[in-house]
Amino acid sequence: MSDLKKERKMGLIIWNNLKRHSRLSVLCFSSFPGNTIFIIPDNMDFPVLYPSHRCKTVHLVRHAQGIHNVAGEKNHDAYSSYDYFDAHLTQLGWQQVDNLHKHVQETGLSKRVELVITSPLLRTIQTAVGVFGGEGYADGIGAPPLMVAKAGNSERPAISSLNCPPFIAVELCREHLGVHPCDKRSSISEYQALFPAIDFSLIESNDDILWEPEIRERNEAVAKRGMEFLNWLWTRKEKEIAVVTHSGFLYHTLSAFGNDCHPSIKNEICKHFANCELRSMVIVDKSTASSDPATTNYPGKIPNGLDLPSDVAAEKHLN
């Protein structure tokens, strides 16, 4: 057997024995809108194919700069201050939002995203509606705004819910829970008044019962919660989803992936997100469980019957 064949055989063995702690795995990574890089072992020199109906594209976004980021970079103890409870975006943060909004419009991503999921904290919600929301809101248009004017200590005008995907808030993709007041959310009733068109129905408690003042969630728990989130994400019918969340959540969740690929790609997947950074990834269901059928596949051999060689079929037709 040639060295090339040996390498390919070994590559397939490695590929078939990937981690099995979840039905999901990250197949490839895309630094949007650039080229896709397949996540494959070093010794595999061919691309990987997978049925499209077993894949889902997820556009991951870290929130823009918040007031706690500025204070925490100067003095880490600031994260423990209630001055930064449920931190809102800075003026620079809103500029970052505007830049990313322009980017997703110019690249056509805004038209492809079918759902926007946001962590239910002020800074992530502001980022989500600013990046993926509609244009300026006008009274009397018959649809509630995604954000009312000047929401969350901002000077921003209202944001329309027209011509944009639906938005839903999910607790599973929150930042580390506990100790830091910037990571404690406001009540859902307060958010609903500021962001009328966002769906908060999946959040069970009006008040934040997950955050504890004395106990900081461990990194392993964040990663476990991240896997639960990805598995829940897979149950959604949408094929292209944007998720606006937090640096710690992203880092510890994504660190579970990429161990089966080149270190440079592992680093590309797992490195910390900058404020308002977007990375696009593909998740794949590699389980043997049934899934929804492909919507674009088309069966051949219609009407039913034997597939005859073309020359035989032509002769039968002439006779």
C-alpha positions in Angstrom: 0.0 0.0 0.0 1.3 3.4 -0.9 2.2 6.0 1.7 -0.7 8.2 0.4 -3.2 5.4 0.8 -1.9 4.6 4.3 -2.3 8.2 5.3 -5.8 8.4 4.0 -6.8 5.1 5.7 -5.4 6.4 9.0 -7.2 9.7 8.5 -10.5 7.9 8.0 -9.9 5.9 11.2 -9.2 9.1 13.1 -12.3 10.7 11.6 -14.5 7.8 12.5 -13.3 7.9 16.1 -13.9 11.5 17.0 -15.1 12.5 20.4 -18.5 11.0 21.4 -19.6 13.1 24.4 -22.1 14.9 22.2 -24.1 14.1 19.0 -22.8 17.4 17.7 -19.3 18.4 16.6 -17.9 21.4 14.8 -17.0 20.3 11.3 -15.6 23.5 9.8 -14.8 27.1 10.6 -15.3 30.1 8.5 -13.9 33.6 9.2 -16.9 35.2 7.6 -17.0 36.0 4.8 -13.8 34.2 3.8 -13.1 30.7 2.7 -14.3 27.7 4.7 -11.6 25.6 6.4 -12.5 22.0 7.0 -11.5 20.7 10.4 -9.7 17.5 9.6 -6.6 15.7 11.0 -3.2 16.6 9.8 -2.8 13.6 7.6 -6.0 14.0 5.7 -5.4 15.7 2.4 -8.9 15.6 1.0 -12.1 17.6 1.8 -14.9 16.1 4.0 -18.4 15.8 2.7 -21.5 15.7 4.8 -25.3 15.7 4.0 -26.4 19.3 4.2 -29.6 18.5 6.2 -27.3 17.3 9.0 -25.5 20.6 9.1 -26.3 24.0 10.6 -24.5 27.3 10.3 -24.1 29.4 13.4 -22.8 32.9 13.4 -21.3 33.6 16.8 -21.0 37.2 18.0 -19.5 38.5 21.3 -21.3 41.7 22.6 -19.8 45.1 21.8 -17.8 47.0 24.4 -19.7 47.5 27.7 -19.0 49.9 30.5 -17.7 47.0 32.7 -15.1 46.2 30.0 -13.6 49.6 30.2 -13.5 49.6 34.0 -12.3 46.0 34.3 -9.3 46.6 32.0 -8.2 49.4 34.3 -8.8 47.5 37.5 -10.1 43.9 37.6 -11.8 44.6 41.0 -14.3 46.7 39.1 -16.0 43.5 38.0 -17.2 43.1 41.6 -18.8 46.6 41.7 -22.6 47.0 41.6 -21.9 50.2 39.6 -21.7 47.9 36.6 -24.8 45.8 37.3 -26.2 44.5 34.0 -23.7 46.6 32.1 -24.8 48.6 29.1 -22.8 49.4 25.9 -20.4 52.3 25.8 -20.5 54.9 23.0 -17.6 53.1 21.4 -19.6 49.8 21.8 -22.4 51.3 19.7 -19.9 52.4 17.1 -18.7 48.7 17.0 -22.4 47.7 16.6 -22.8 50.1 13.6 -19.7 48.7 11.9 -20.8 45.1 12.3 -24.4 46.0 11.2 -22.9 47.5 8.0 -20.8 44.4 7.5 -23.7 41.9 7.7 -25.7 44.1 5.4 -23.0 44.4 2.7 -22.1 40.7 2.8 -25.7 39.6 2.6 -25.6 37.8 5.9 -28.5 39.8 7.2 -30.7 38.2 4.6 -29.6 34.6 5.3 -30.0 34.5 9.1 -33.3 33.0 10.0 -33.1 33.5 13.8 -31.2 35.7 16.2 -30.6 34.2 19.7 -29.4 36.6 22.4 -28.2 36.1 26.0 -30.7 38.0 28.2 -28.3 40.7 29.4 -28.5 44.3 28.4 -25.2 44.5 26.5 -26.0 41.4 24.4 -29.5 42.4 23.7 -28.4 45.9 22.6 -25.7 44.3 20.4 -28.1 41.8 18.9 -30.8 44.4 17.9 -28.2 46.9 16.7 -26.4 44.4 14.4 -29.3 42.3 13.1 -32.3 44.6 13.6 -34.2 46.7 11.0 -33.6 50.3 10.1 -35.1 53.2 12.1 -38.5 52.8 13.7 -41.5 55.0 13.0 -44.6 55.2 15.1 -47.8 53.8 13.6 -46.1 51.1 11.4 -48.1 48.3 13.0 -45.2 46.3 14.5 -43.6 46.8 17.9 -39.9 48.0 17.8 -37.0 45.8 18.6 -35.7 48.5 20.9 -37.4 51.7 22.1 -35.5 55.0 21.8 -32.7 55.6 24.4 -33.0 52.1 25.9 -30.4 51.1 28.4 -28.6 54.4 29.0 -28.1 55.0 25.3 -28.8 57.9 23.0 -29.9 55.6 20.2 -33.1 56.0 18.2 -35.7 53.2 18.2 -34.9 50.1 16.1 -37.5 48.5 13.8 -38.5 44.9 13.9 -39.5 44.9 10.2 -37.4 43.2 7.5 -35.3 41.3 10.0 -35.4 37.8 11.5 -37.1 37.0 14.8 -35.2 37.4 18.1 -35.4 35.1 21.1 -33.6 35.4 24.5 -32.1 32.2 25.9 -30.5 31.8 29.4 -28.3 28.9 28.4 -25.9 31.2 26.5 -25.3 33.7 29.4 -21.9 34.6 30.7 -20.3 33.1 33.8 -22.9 33.2 36.5 -22.3 34.7 40.0 -20.2 37.2 41.9 -19.8 39.8 39.1 -22.8 42.1 39.1 -22.2 43.0 35.5 -23.3 39.4 34.7 -26.6 39.7 36.7 -29.6 40.4 34.5 -32.4 42.8 35.1 -36.0 41.5 35.3 -37.7 40.3 32.2 -40.5 42.8 32.6 -37.9 45.6 32.4 -36.5 44.1 29.2 -39.9 43.6 27.6 -40.6 47.3 28.1 -37.3 48.3 26.4 -37.3 45.5 23.7 -40.9 44.8 22.8 -40.4 42.6 19.8 -38.0 40.2 21.4 -39.4 36.8 22.5 -38.6 36.2 26.2 -41.0 33.3 26.6 -38.3 30.7 27.1 -37.1 32.4 30.3 -39.0 31.0 33.2 -38.4 33.5 36.0 -39.0 37.2 35.8 -36.1 37.9 38.3 -32.6 36.4 37.9 -32.5 33.3 40.1 -29.4 31.8 38.5 -26.9 34.5 39.6 -25.5 34.1 43.1 -23.5 36.8 44.9 -21.0 34.5 46.6 -20.5 31.6 44.1 -18.9 32.0 40.7 -19.7 29.4 38.1 -16.8 27.1 37.3 -15.3 26.9 33.9 -16.3 23.3 33.5 -19.9 24.2 34.3 -19.9 26.9 31.7 -18.6 24.4 29.1 -21.3 21.9 30.1 -24.0 24.6 29.7 -22.5 25.5 26.3 -22.9 21.9 25.1 -26.5 21.9 26.4 -27.0 25.0 24.4 -25.6 23.6 21.2 -27.7 20.4 21.5 -30.8 22.6 22.1 -29.7 24.7 19.1 -29.7 21.6 17.0 -33.4 21.0 17.7 -34.3 24.3 16.0 -35.7 24.1 12.5 -33.6 27.1 11.3 -30.5 26.3 9.3 -28.7 29.6 9.7 -28.7 31.2 13.2 -26.9 34.1 14.8 -26.0 33.9 18.5 -25.0 37.0 20.4 -23.3 36.0 23.7 -20.2 36.5 25.9 -16.5 36.0 25.7 -16.2 33.5 28.6 -19.2 31.5 27.4 -17.7 31.3 23.9 -14.2 30.4 25.0 -15.1 27.6 27.4 -17.8 26.1 25.0 -15.6 26.2 21.9 -12.6 24.8 23.8 -14.3 21.4 23.8 -13.8 21.3 20.0 -10.8 21.3 17.6 -8.8 18.6 19.4 -8.9 16.5 16.3 -7.5 19.0 13.9 -4.3 21.1 13.3 -3.3 23.3 16.3 -3.6 26.4 14.2 -7.3 25.7 13.5 -7.8 24.7 17.1 -6.5 28.1 18.0 -8.7 29.8 15.4 -11.8 28.2 16.9 -11.0 28.7 20.6 -9.2 32.0 20.9 -11.0 34.7 22.9 -13.4 36.9 20.9 -12.9 40.6 20.7 -15.8 42.9 21.4 -18.3 42.7 18.6 -16.3 40.0 16.7 -18.3 37.6 14.5 -17.1 34.1 13.6 -19.2 31.7 11.5 -19.1 28.0 12.2 -20.8 24.8 11.0 -22.1 22.2 13.4 -22.8 18.7 12.2 -25.0 16.0 13.6 -22.9 12.8 13.3 -25.2 10.6 15.2 -27.1 7.7 13.6 -30.4 9.1 14.9 -32.9 10.0 12.3 -33.1 13.6 11.2 -35.4 15.7 9.0 -35.1 14.8 5.3 -33.2 17.0 3.0 -35.4 19.6 1.3 -33.3 19.9 -1.8 -32.6 16.3 -2.6 -34.5 14.8 -5.5 -35.0 11.0 -6.0 -34.1 9.5 -9.4 -35.8 6.6 -11.1 -39.2 8.2 -11.6 -41.5 6.6 -12.6 -40.5 3.5 -10.7 -38.9 0.8 -12.8 -35.7 -0.8 -13.7 -32.8 1.5 -14.6 -31.8 0.3 -18.1 -28.6 1.3 -19.8 -29.2 4.2 -22.2 -28.6 2.1 -25.3 -31.1 -0.6 -24.3 -33.7 2.1 -23.3 -33.3 3.8 -26.6 -33.8 0.5 -28.5 -36.9 -0.4 -26.6 -38.3 3.1 -27.4 -37.7 2.6 -31.1 -39.3 -0.7 -31.1 
